[in-house]
């Protein structure tokens, strides 16, 4: 399995990588400024940027190797985002992960983007992270980031069916080994056993669901192709919800996330982003030593 993408703040020592990426002919061709960079100008820009309170530059890494940059420039009431991948990292789907990690870092400020209209790959990447096109100006598409929205799950037919279809797509589960029947699933939904249970919408598209339990545990189920949105979703859950008060030996003081033991990708994703595992839970049955 390939290493997970992580982000860190840019440093002066990243100057050469940033310079080479920005001067790559293919990257310049889809950038707003297409002229080659001059090294001296680049160093002045980077020095100023790293000292600025309105510029936020994050380097994406895979197994410690830089693979791209996501940059946020604060302009009055919003931040303008730009994204660039190293030539060798392009075409592998890393852009979505890098952009989502950047969004999680920047907080709740409105985010906008300008992308060349012929840059289909970049437009698809931004759309997959919750950006909606708002207008087109002189060969550029303008996008606004739409903050994830939560829609409460209730025991009605369309919600029950949507959850069952999502359940069939799930590769890993904690609650069951075999897919439950639709009738069993329907009865479970009607009990509505969670403190809060919501669909997750990126722009207008449902990308999964999550629940909060009364023991402060969280379950997250993202549809295939949207695992990159986990950092954004967790950041927003922590912003929108408070954990219930701690009860010693019964309920933790903060939220914890349930991850199936076989979901190695999710476990690696959590580890890579600095979340500490607490325990592994085993089943105990009669007849087992």
C-alpha positions as a printed NumPy array, in Angstrom:
array([[  0.   ,   0.   ,   0.   ],
       [  1.301,   3.448,  -0.887],
       [  2.068,   5.841,   1.941],
       [ -0.588,   8.35 ,   2.96 ],
       [ -0.444,  12.   ,   1.926],
       [  0.311,  14.435,   4.764],
       [  0.826,  18.199,   4.814],
       [  3.162,  20.547,   6.655],
       [  3.929,  24.247,   6.452],
       [  6.416,  25.231,   3.765],
       [  9.987,  26.141,   4.731],
       [ 12.831,  28.019,   3.056],
       [ 14.402,  24.657,   2.283],
       [ 11.435,  23.927,  -0.02 ],
       [ 12.503,  26.742,  -2.364],
       [ 14.125,  24.481,  -4.983],
       [ 11.192,  22.067,  -5.15 ],
       [  8.666,  24.899,  -5.429],
       [ 10.779,  26.586,  -8.107],
       [ 11.129,  23.401, -10.175],
       [  7.443,  22.546,  -9.922],
       [  6.314,  26.019, -10.879],
       [  8.724,  26.138, -13.836],
       [  7.673,  22.784, -15.241],
       [  6.244,  23.505, -18.729],
       [  3.063,  21.493, -18.106],
       [  2.385,  23.275, -14.813],
       [  3.063,  26.705, -16.327],
       [  0.661,  25.907, -19.156],
       [ -2.277,  25.579, -16.735],
       [ -1.216,  28.355, -14.324],
       [ -2.6  ,  31.864, -14.233],
       [  0.941,  33.218, -14.771],
       [  2.592,  31.259, -17.582],
       [  5.993,  32.983, -17.759],
       [  9.024,  31.109, -16.354],
       [ 10.109,  32.108, -12.868],
       [ 13.42 ,  33.801, -12.133],
       [ 15.239,  32.3  ,  -9.144],
       [ 15.98 ,  35.62 ,  -7.426],
       [ 12.35 ,  36.71 ,  -7.732],
       [ 11.199,  33.346,  -6.43 ],
       [ 13.398,  33.564,  -3.334],
       [ 12.134,  37.071,  -2.571],
       [  8.541,  35.874,  -2.981],
       [  9.031,  32.819,  -0.762],
       [ 10.82 ,  34.781,   1.963],
       [  7.993,  37.327,   2.044],
       [  5.307,  34.625,   1.888],
       [  6.69 ,  32.63 ,   4.803],
       [  6.644,  35.764,   6.961],
       [  3.156,  36.832,   5.895],
       [  0.001,  36.459,   7.99 ],
       [ -2.152,  36.265,   4.861],
       [ -0.268,  33.562,   2.96 ],
       [ -0.525,  29.917,   4.001],
       [  1.594,  27.455,   2.033],
       [  1.418,  23.725,   2.759],
       [  3.712,  21.099,   1.3  ],
       [  2.199,  17.697,   0.619],
       [  4.382,  14.694,   1.339],
       [  4.156,  10.964,   0.772],
       [  6.468,   8.922,   2.992],
       [  8.415,  12.119,   3.671],
       [  8.91 ,  12.939,  -0.02 ],
       [  7.425,  16.269,  -1.221],
       [  4.791,  15.69 ,  -3.914],
       [  3.038,  19.05 ,  -4.231],
       [  1.884,  22.316,  -2.731],
       [ -1.462,  23.835,  -1.771],
       [ -1.479,  27.568,  -1.111],
       [ -4.095,  29.869,   0.408],
       [ -3.892,  33.645,  -0.1  ],
       [ -6.234,  35.583,   2.168],
       [ -7.992,  38.422,   0.329],
       [-10.36 ,  40.438,   2.522],
       [-13.191,  38.04 ,   3.443],
       [-11.977,  34.869,   1.675],
       [ -8.938,  32.814,   0.764],
       [ -7.893,  32.096,  -2.826],
       [ -6.52 ,  28.564,  -3.169],
       [ -4.065,  27.194,  -5.71 ],
       [ -2.726,  23.687,  -6.096],
       [  0.263,  22.193,  -7.887],
       [  1.617,  18.652,  -7.963],
       [  5.16 ,  17.608,  -8.743],
       [  5.319,  16.268, -12.332],
       [  6.034,  12.736, -11.108],
       [  3.012,  12.856,  -8.758],
       [  0.459,  13.858, -11.363],
       [ -2.256,  11.553, -12.617],
       [ -2.341,   9.452,  -9.435],
       [ -5.244,  11.075,  -7.589],
       [ -3.009,  12.822,  -5.039],
       [ -4.461,  16.24 ,  -5.784],
       [ -7.761,  15.486,  -4.035],
       [ -6.015,  14.351,  -0.865],
       [ -3.676,  17.343,  -0.853],
       [ -6.482,  19.84 ,  -1.445],
       [ -8.722,  18.286,   1.235],
       [ -5.894,  18.316,   3.786],
       [ -5.294,  21.976,   3.01 ],
       [ -8.98 ,  22.801,   3.47 ],
       [ -8.915,  21.058,   6.857],
       [ -5.923,  23.185,   7.879],
       [ -7.326,  26.541,   6.819],
       [-10.485,  26.447,   8.951],
       [-13.903,  27.938,   8.232],
       [-12.869,  30.908,   6.048],
       [-14.658,  30.992,   2.658],
       [-12.42 ,  29.613,  -0.09 ],
       [-12.403,  30.446,  -3.79 ],
       [-10.443,  29.175,  -6.778],
       [ -9.694,  30.2  , -10.371],
       [ -8.935,  27.375, -12.794],
       [ -8.275,  27.484, -16.503],
       [-11.382,  26.24 , -18.284],
       [ -9.344,  23.738, -20.308],
       [ -7.725,  22.234, -17.183],
       [-10.216,  19.403, -16.839],
       [ -8.151,  17.377, -14.356],
       [ -7.908,  20.281, -11.913],
       [-11.577,  21.154, -12.275],
       [-12.548,  17.54 , -11.502],
       [-10.216,  17.554,  -8.494],
       [-11.796,  20.692,  -7.037],
       [-15.321,  19.436,  -7.737],
       [-14.526,  16.218,  -5.848],
       [-13.57 ,  18.327,  -2.821],
       [-16.821,  20.298,  -2.685],
       [-16.144,  23.263,  -4.979],
       [-18.943,  24.583,  -7.199],
       [-18.386,  26.586, -10.377],
       [-19.929,  30.05 , -10.031],
       [-18.857,  31.849, -13.215],
       [-16.43 ,  31.953, -16.144],
       [-14.196,  34.919, -16.896],
       [-11.765,  35.132, -19.833],
       [-10.917,  31.457, -20.048],
       [-11.05 ,  30.814, -16.301],
       [-13.661,  29.02 , -14.226],
       [-14.372,  30.564, -10.836],
       [-15.221,  28.226,  -7.966],
       [-16.482,  28.59 ,  -4.408],
       [-15.873,  25.948,  -1.762],
       [-19.168,  24.798,  -0.286],
       [-18.752,  23.775,   3.326],
       [-19.893,  20.237,   4.039],
       [-23.503,  20.089,   5.139],
       [-25.157,  17.472,   7.316],
       [-28.672,  16.149,   6.718],
       [-30.306,  14.312,   9.598],
       [-31.152,  10.689,   8.89 ],
       [-34.746,   9.775,   9.721],
       [-36.544,   6.416,   9.262],
       [-38.256,   7.147,   5.972],
       [-38.104,   5.093,   2.792],
       [-35.624,   7.125,   0.754],
       [-33.197,   7.425,   3.672],
       [-33.467,   3.71 ,   4.462],
       [-32.813,   2.773,   0.833],
       [-29.903,   5.188,   0.467],
       [-28.251,   3.819,   3.598],
       [-28.693,   0.23 ,   2.415],
       [-27.169,   0.994,  -0.981],
       [-24.221,   2.633,   0.803],
       [-23.965,  -0.374,   3.121],
       [-23.622,  -2.698,   0.11 ],
       [-20.646,  -0.668,  -1.107],
       [-18.81 ,  -0.802,   2.206],
       [-15.61 ,  -2.865,   2.163],
       [-15.134,  -2.965,   5.934],
       [-17.646,  -3.068,   8.792],
       [-17.684,  -3.391,  12.566],
       [-21.356,  -4.158,  13.159],
       [-21.667,  -7.187,  10.859],
       [-19.755,  -9.839,   8.929],
       [-22.442, -10.608,   6.363],
       [-24.674,  -8.004,   4.774],
       [-27.934,  -7.818,   6.763],
       [-31.224,  -8.286,   4.966],
       [-33.054,  -5.178,   3.882],
       [-35.787,  -5.894,   6.445],
       [-33.257,  -6.203,   9.288],
       [-31.595,  -3.021,   8.078],
       [-34.961,  -1.242,   7.979],
       [-35.776,  -2.27 ,  11.558],
       [-32.365,  -1.049,  12.71 ],
       [-32.887,   2.361,  11.077],
       [-36.288,   2.691,  12.725],
       [-34.678,   2.263,  16.153],
       [-32.369,   5.193,  15.339],
       [-29.863,   4.121,  18.018],
       [-27.445,   7.036,  17.785],
       [-27.139,  10.414,  19.436],
       [-26.872,  11.972,  15.968],
       [-26.9  ,  10.379,  12.516],
       [-26.412,  12.367,   9.33 ],
       [-25.801,  12.158,   5.627],
       [-22.764,  14.163,   4.501],
       [-23.173,  16.424,   1.464],
       [-20.291,  17.97 ,  -0.467],
       [-21.897,  20.793,  -2.422],
       [-25.086,  19.025,  -3.578],
       [-23.76 ,  15.445,  -3.655],
       [-24.095,  12.92 ,  -0.846],
       [-20.654,  11.468,  -0.139],
       [-21.442,   9.296,   2.901],
       [-22.796,   9.391,   6.434],
       [-21.618,   9.497,  10.031],
       [-23.023,   8.885,  13.487],
       [-22.25 ,   9.982,  17.026],
       [-22.927,   7.593,  19.89 ],
       [-23.618,   8.421,  23.511],
       [-20.207,   7.069,  24.515],
       [-18.604,   9.852,  22.381],
       [-17.563,   7.433,  19.652],
       [-17.923,   8.34 ,  15.986],
       [-18.534,   6.105,  12.982],
       [-17.774,   7.464,   9.518],
       [-18.757,   5.791,   6.249],
       [-17.664,   7.574,   3.086],
       [-18.711,   6.391,  -0.347],
       [-16.019,   4.977,  -2.667],
       [-13.916,   7.771,  -4.125],
       [-14.418,  10.151,  -1.185],
       [-11.989,   8.873,   1.448],
       [ -9.874,  11.969,   0.796],
       [-12.599,  14.066,   2.495],
       [-12.13 ,  12.39 ,   5.898],
       [ -9.892,  15.177,   7.364],
       [-12.384,  17.847,   6.301],
       [-15.308,  15.883,   7.731],
       [-13.623,  15.195,  11.068],
       [-12.606,  18.85 ,  11.394],
       [-16.195,  19.926,  10.797],
       [-17.671,  17.362,  13.208],
       [-15.345,  18.622,  15.929],
       [-16.389,  22.187,  15.121],
       [-20.137,  21.509,  15.031],
       [-20.501,  19.078,  17.938],
       [-19.316,  18.931,  21.531],
       [-18.607,  15.599,  23.221],
       [-20.897,  14.608,  26.063],
       [-19.436,  15.08 ,  29.568],
       [-16.916,  12.46 ,  30.61 ],
       [-18.027,   9.548,  32.794],
       [-15.032,   7.736,  34.238],
       [-14.68 ,   4.167,  32.919],
       [-17.808,   4.635,  30.787],
       [-17.386,   7.567,  28.451],
       [-14.224,   9.273,  27.251],
       [-13.727,  13.01 ,  27.638],
       [-13.402,  13.567,  23.904],
       [-14.577,  12.011,  20.662],
       [-13.036,   8.761,  19.401],
       [-13.364,   7.277,  15.911],
       [-14.273,   3.647,  15.28 ],
       [-12.219,   2.028,  12.483],
       [-12.638,  -1.638,  11.428],
       [ -9.418,  -3.55 ,  12.123],
       [ -9.232,  -4.711,   8.507],
       [ -9.458,  -1.186,   7.091],
       [ -5.713,  -0.68 ,   6.808],
       [ -6.083,   2.368,   4.578],
       [ -8.273,   4.216,   7.091],
       [ -5.942,   3.236,   9.935],
       [ -2.931,   4.498,   7.98 ],
       [ -4.808,   7.686,   7.142],
       [ -5.534,   8.359,  10.809],
       [ -1.963,   7.568,  11.875],
       [ -0.476,   9.749,   9.15 ],
       [ -2.505,  12.739,  10.318],
       [ -1.363,  12.443,  13.923],
       [ -4.343,  10.672,  15.541],
       [ -3.335,   8.274,  18.302],
       [ -4.885,   4.777,  18.428],
       [ -6.306,   3.837,  21.819],
       [ -7.002,   0.107,  21.655],
       [ -7.914,  -2.921,  19.558],
       [-11.143,  -4.701,  20.495],
       [-11.55 ,  -8.479,  20.273],
       [-14.623, -10.687,  20.41 ],
       [-14.802, -13.252,  23.217],
       [-16.904, -16.375,  22.823],
       [-17.37 , -19.585,  24.739],
       [-15.168, -22.384,  23.484],
       [-12.334, -20.005,  22.577],
       [ -9.174, -20.182,  24.637]])
